[in-house]
Amino acid sequence: MDIRSQIAMVFHLDKCIGCHTCSIACKNTWTNRKGAEYMWWNNVETKPGTGYPHKWEDQNIYKGGWDKKGNSVRLKGAGKFKGLSRLFHNPNMAVLEDYYEPFTYRYSHLFEAEAGDDQPVARPVSLITGEPMIPKSGPNWDDDLSGSKEYARKDVNFKGLSDAQQEAMFQLERLTMHYLPRICNHCLNPACVAACPSGAIYKRGEDGVVLINQDKCRGWRMCVTACPYKKVYFNWSTGKSEKCILCYPRLETGQIPACMHVCVGRIRYLGVMLYDADKIEGAAASDDQDLLKNQMDIYLNPHDPEVIKAARENGIADSTITSAQKSPVYKFVKEWGLALPLHPEFRTLANLFYVPPLLPTMAFIENDSYETTSETFWGAIEKSRLPMKYLANLFSAGNEKVIEIILKKMMAVRLHRRNETVGDLPANEITDPMNEVKMDKDTADAIFRLTSLATYDERFVIPAAHREEAIEMIESTADVKGNAGFGFRIPPKRGL
């Protein structure tokens, strides 16, 4: 076993209110500057919808992620030969129009306009050219438009749904939506790293955060094509690629990323996962039906004595192992089986997991009244307004059974807690669901607590950075001339 540690995240979609507070916090911290106006390292999308950039999930357009090739994988739209042939013309690369042309308003005109009969207005102007323009898109342009023909009805995840199922979703009484916040997944098998011709993108060994070395980046933009989630951006001012850095300077000082710190719905969780790097290639090259299971098998039990021993032998600090044992991400992903990666079929082995939304039940019109009741609370699962197939296309590579089990677990927790607080349900309506998903009361209470009542320290478990080890490593590799390893130079010691 080649055991390593990875900072991973869980977003609980049942709790997201779509306020975009996370997006603004990230924008103000990292991308509030020239060339990065259109970048939203954190964005929140409405589903059903096409997202940002437009139709980013359709890899027939963008050729991101990996293809299975025998017992291995290869990049869809990048790589040595494809990359060389597309250095100067890449038809699959997202361009500015797929995002939006950033703009502001000429507010000065409100105060400087000459006197006249008309009320002056603040005209929109491009942040790139400075010329007047008509805004046509934006990072949250399709907010809450769950029934729109331009956005919701062009959602890529309707694949496999019949025309009748799709049309039924857009009847007024059946309209539904949920929010999907997205950041870089800091994948175990990142396509952006493999695609970079200059080797500027790398994955940190101590925590798995994927970063771009700005000194090495040459602006080839193969990373933009290769990332299937479109979370690598090109700065048109500096000529360099940029992406979410998971606020690693904050992590190193024991603070959580900015987007998580400000989250109003408290939907975000962060913690350490231990994984076996020897299983990465095999998991990424799995058949479609085995992709999700094999990705989950990569992550190891931090309480297992053999795993702990192998982790220590591989240089993982005890504090990191302890953090992995307390990780809320491990509980959601492995212990309870409630969280799934977004689009596992991209084969990047993403480390951002989502708890699917437990959406409202299907409504219907009867005797001219709006009826939402059902015989039992439990029977509502199969009558969700959003077809199970849609959620499966998002989170389980089309496996509807996985989604059904998770939703039933979530419903079992709700029924158990209703019984604890209200006590108005028949006993069998509580015990039958919990028995079906093999859940006991203690587990249901633990899920409820971490979902609803968790403290800051329970939601975010950050391992110590161990800066002293990094300094020792640099000093131990220094030669007699004072040149340290990794390109650093140790300054000479000065006397008093």
N, C-alpha and C positions, 0 to 999 in steps of 0.2 A: 504493500500500500504506500502510495505517495500522498500523504495527508497534508493538506494545506488549509489555511483559514480564509474565509471570505466574508466581507461585510455584505449582508443581504437585507432586503426590505420587504415589508408586507403593507399593502394598501387595502383597507376594508371598504369596499364600494357601497355597502349598505349605509355607511356613515357620511359619505361625501355629499356636500350640499352645493357643489359647483360655484363656490364664491370666488375662486381664482386668487385668493390671498397668497397661496403658495407661489403662484406664477409671478406675482408682483414682487414678493420678497426676493425671489431668485433674480428677477430682472434688475432690481435696484442694487443687488449685491454684485452681480457678475457681468451683465450684458448691457449696462446703461452707458454705452459709449459708441463712438463712430465705428461703423462697419458691422456692429452687432445689433442694430436696431430691430431687425426682423427675427433675431434669435430668441427663442423661448425654450431654454433648457428644461424648464418645467412648464407644461401646458395642461389644460383640462379640456377634454373633449366631451361632447354630447353624443351618446349612443342611443339609437341608431344615428349614424352620421358618417361623413367621409373623413373627418379629422384634419390634422395639420402636420405636414403639408397635405394638400388635397389627394385623397385616395392613397395614402402612404402604405396601406396594408396590401395593395395590389402589386405583387412582385412580377406580374406580367408586364407592368409598366416600368418599375424601377430596378428589377433584377437584384434585389438585396438578399442577404442571407446565404445559405448553403444548399447545395443539391447533394443527394445521396449518390455515391459513385462506388458500387461494389461494397467493400467493407470500410470505406472511408467516405469523405465528403470533399466537395470542391466548391469554390465560390461561384455564385450564379453569374454575376456581372463583372467580376474583377479577377485578379490573379496575374501570373507572370505574362502569359501570352495575350489574354484578353486585355489586361491593363496596358500592355505595350501598344496594342492596336488602337486603344481608345484614349491615349494620353492627350491628344489634341482635339478629339471629337468623341464625346461620350453621349450617345442618344438616350441612355437610361438614367442619366444623372438628374436629380431634382434641380430645377432652376428657380430663380427668384419668383417667377409668376406662379409656381406651384405653392409657394408660401404666401407672400404678399409684398407689395412694394411699400416699405415703411413710410409713414407720413406724419405730419403735424399740422397745426393750424396757424395761420398767419394772424395771430391775435393783435399784433401792432396795428393792423388795418382798422380795427375797431376804434382806435384812438387817433389815428393819423388821417383818416378819410376826410375829404373835403365836405363841407356842408352841402346838403342836397335834400331832395324829397324822399329818397330811399334810405332804409335802415342799412348801414354797413354790416357785413358779415365777416367772420373769420374763415377765409377760404382755405381748403386743404392744400398743402404743398408737399412735394416729395422730399424726404430726408436724404435722398441720394442725389437728385439733380437740382433740387431747389425750385423746380417749376411747378405751377399749379397742376393739380391732377384730380381725378374722380376716384376715390377709394372703391375698390371692387372686392376686396377680400381682407381677411385678418386672421389672427391666431384663434380667435373664438367667434368667428363670423357666424357660425351656425348654432350658437348657443340656444338650447331649448327648442330647436325646430324639429321635434321628433316626427312630424308628419310631412315635412317638406319634400317636394319633388326634386329639388336641386341637391339636397344633402342626405336626408334620412333614406330616401328611396334609392339612393345610389351607393349605399353601404355595401362594402365588399363581403361582409359576413353573412349576407343573405344566400350565399352559395349553398345549394342543397335544399332550400326551402321552395315549396311550390308557389306558383303565382297566387293561388287561393290563400295560402298561409300569409304571404306578404300583404296582399290586399286587406285581409282580415285585420292585420296589425294597424292599418292606417284608417280604420273606421273611427270616427270621432270618440265613441265611448270606449274604445280599446287602446287609444293612444297611450304610449308609455315611453319612458326614457330613463337612462341613468348616466352618471358622469364617470369618465375614465381619465383620471390624472396620470400623466406619463412623465418620466424622467429617463435618463440613460439607465439601462439594465445592468451595466458592469458585468457582462456575460462571462461565463466560464470558457466559452469558445467564440470569442468576439470576432466577427467578420471584418470589422474595421481594422483590427490589429493585423490580420493576415493580408489585407489588401494594400496596406500602405507601402509604396515602393521605396520610400526613404527610411523606413523603420522608425518613424517618429512616434508612433502610437505604441504604448506598452502597458502591461498589466502589472501593478505593484505586487511584489511578492508577499508583503506583510499583511495586506488586507484585501487584495484583489481589485482595488480601484483602477479603472482604465483611464489613462491620461495621455495627453499629446505634448511632446517636447517641442515647444515653439521654435527652438533653435534649429531643430532638424527638419521641421515641416517645410516642404517645398511647394505646397499648394496644388498637388496633383489632383486632389479631391476624389481619389478612388475610395476613400473612407466614406464619403457621402453616399456614393453608390452602394457600397458593400453593406452598410448598416440598414437592415430591413425595417428598423423602427424610426429611421430618419432622425436620429439624435446626434448626428455630427453635422456641424454647420461650417460654411466657408465665410470668413471675414473678408468682405470685398475691399476693405481699406488696408489691412495688413498683408493680405495674400496668404493667410494661414488658416488652417482648420481649427475649430474650437468645439468643445463639448462640455457636458456636465462633469464636474470633478468631484461630485458628492461632498462638496465643501470639506475636502480632506484637511485643510488647515484648522478647521473647527474640530474635526474628529480627533486630530492629534492633541488637542488641548482638552479633550473630554466633553466638547460641545456637539450638539446634533446639527445636521444640515439646516440651512435657513428655511427651506420649504417645510421641513418637519416642525421646526420651532414655532412657526406662525399658524400651523394648520388649525382652523377653527373647529372642524368636525372631529379632530383627534383621530383621524383615520390611519395615521402612519405609525409604523413600528420599525425598529432597526435593531439588528443584532448580528452575532457571529454565527456562521455555519462552518462546520468542518466537512471537507469533501475529499474524495479520493481522485487525484488527478489522473491516475492510470485508467480510469473508466471514461474519461471525457470523449475520446475518439470513438469508442464503441457506442456510447450513448448517442452521440451526434449522428452516427451512421446507422442508427436503428431503423427498422421498418416503421412506417407511419403509425401503425397501431401500438407499437411498443415505445414510441418516443417519450411520452410523458412518464411512463413507469420507470424507464431506464434513467431519465434525468433525476427523478426522485431518489433512485437507488444510489446516486453519486454521493448524496449527503449522508453523513454518518452520525451514529449515536454518540454524543460527547460524554455520555455516562459509561460507555463500554470500556472496561479496563484495557482491552487490546488496542482500541482506538486511541485511548489516552497515552499508552506506551509508545505507539507508533508516531503519534503527534509530537511527543517530547523528543524522540529520536530524530525527527525531521526539523527540530529547532523551534517548534511552536511553544511560546511561553506559557507557564501555568496560568497566568492571569487571563490569557486568551482562551484557554481551555475552560476556565471557570466562567468566563463571559459566555462561551458557547453553551454551557450547561444551563445558564439563566436566560438564554436568548428567547424572546417572544416569537421570533421568526421560526425557530426550530419547532416551537409548540404548534403554531398555525400550520406549518408546512408538513412536518413529519409526524409529530405526536398526535395531532387531531385530524390531519388530512383535510384542512379547510381551504387552503390557499393554493393557487395554481399560477404558473407563468403565463404571460401573454404571448399567444401564437408560438407554441413550442415547435410547430412545423417549420419555423425559420432555422431551427437547429443551432442556434447560438447559445443555448442553455442559459437563459436569462436568470438573473438573481433578484429580480423584482417580481413579487408574487401578489396575486389579487384574491381576496375573498369575494366570490361572485355575489351580485345583488339578489336578495330575495324579493323579487318584484311583486306588485299587487296581482291578485287573481283576476281572471277574465270576467268582465262584466257583460251584461246583456240587457236588452230591452224587453220587458214583459208587461202586457196590459198598460202600455204607455208609461211605465215607470222604470227607473234605472235600478237594476237589481244586481247586487254584488255578493249576496249571501251564498253559502254552500252548506251541505249537510253537516260537514265537520270542518274544523280548521285544517286538518291533515289532508283532506281531499283537494285542497287548493293548490298543492304543489304542481300537479299535472295540468292545472288550468292557468298557469302563469300567462300574463299578457304577452310576454316575450317568449317565443318558442324556445324549447330546450336546445334545439339545433343551433340557434343563433349564439347562445352562450357557449355551446360546445365549439363552435367555429372560432370563438374568441380565445378560449382558455384551455381547451383540451384536445386540439387537433381533430375535432369532430366527434369525440367520444362522449355521447350524451349520457351514458351511464354514470360516468365520473361526476358530471354536473348534478345529476339527479341525487346522487348520494350526498353530496355536499349540501344541497338545498334541504334535503330531509334532515341532515344533522342540525342545520341552523333552525329549522322549524321545530325539531325536538327540543332544542334549548329554549325556544320561546314558549312552547307549551309547558315545559317544566317550570319555568319562571312564573308563568301565569298561574299555575297551580299553587306555587309557593306564596304568591302575593294576593291572588284573588280567590283561588280555590273553587271556581265555578264549572270546571270541566269534569266529565265522567272519568273514572280511574283508567279505563281501557284506552281512552283517547290520549292519555299521557304515556302509559307504559308501552303500548303497542309501537308507537313511533320510536321510542328509545330502544326497545328491544330489536327493532328492525335494523337500526344503525349501530347496534352493539355499544350503546353509550350508558354509563351509569350516572347517578346524580352528582357525584363529586366532579366528574369530567364536565358535565353540563354547567355546574356552578363555576368551574375554573374558566370555561369558555366565556360565560357571561361576564365574569369579573374583568378578564383581559379585554373584552370587547367594550364594556360599558363603564367600568369603575376603576380601570387601571391608573396607577400613579405614573408620574413622569419616569421614574426609575424602572418601572415595570415595562413600559413601552419602549424605552431606549436603553440598551445595555451595550456600552461602548468599551472595548478593551483598552488597556493602557498602551500608549504609543511605543514605549521602550526606546526612547531617543538615545539613551546611553549606549545601547547595543549598536546602533548605527554609527555612533561616533567611534566606538571601539573598533568596529569593522574597518572604518576608513583609516584609522591610525595604524592598525595591524598590517594593512596592505601598503603602507608608505615605504618607498625605497630610501636609500641613503641620501638621495638628492632632495628629499622632501616632497616628492610627487606621490600623492595618495592614489589609491585605486579609484575607478569610476570617474576619472577626469578631474578630480579635485586636487588642490594643492594646499598643504598644511602650512600655515604661516609660521615663521620662525619664532621661537620663544625669546622674549625680551627680558633683560635684567631689570632690576628695580633702579 
